[in-house]
Amino acid sequence: MDSEWFFEFLRGMIKPVAALTVVLMAVLLCFMQKLGLEAEILYSIFRAFLQLSVIGFVLQFIFSQDRVIWILLAYLFMVSVAGYTAGERAKHVPRGKYVAGASILAGTSVTMFLLVLLNVFPFTPRYIIPVAGMMVGNAMTVTGVTMKRLRDDIKLQTSLVETALALGASPRQATAEQVKRALVIALSPVLDNAKTVGLISLPGAMTGLIMGGASPLEAVQLQIVVMNMLIGASTVSSIMSTYLSWPSFFTPAFQLQTNVFAH
């Protein structure tokens, strides 16, 4: 690795280190309020610093290589971590980590393919990796909420679902309302964010471009693309997660798996 990367990184860390002042202020306030969060705040900021520093060097390497294999490896790593995290949120869903990972992979890959096909973004590391990161992060949150909410709603309304199954309904028909509710709840924050974007706060991508010297109009154009792709990827991922969760909720005879809803 070129040593210039490291020295450039050190020179650029002056302002981030100075910004630690506000973290120390937060620690002091937590101590005064006896919240017991001081150690967790310090650990969180240290972990964020370490992770971002490492990923900075990794991205610098990937950008310098400009090879498809590194793009794919970085993307699959993000999907794997996101699938694990979303699966932890929905830990009572059997094989939840695999379901979440497959759902996130499906939603983000389809969205990314369309963006590249329509020439919205070139297939280069500098564009694809940051864009994929934004999509995977949002799909992770939405997928985890969808799976957890669907399982919890079916558990709460077991008698209604079993009655529908006894009357000849398919699992899809018997859980239609639970699926709809889970999807609406999971996707609502993404849609609310799209409705208020630019009115309450400037999103990260737009803010980064403006602070980097781009014109506000250029930043707005990119942010519109970002909002579109986040909605698309999140919707596909959340819907896919409901389809992939069903086999673990029902037996081959279309009966509820009682052990899944025991906890």
Summary of the structure (lengths in Angstrom):
residues: 263
radius of gyration: 21.8
end to end distance: 50.3
largest distance: 70.5
contacts: 772
relative contact order: 0.10
helix: 81%
strand: 1%
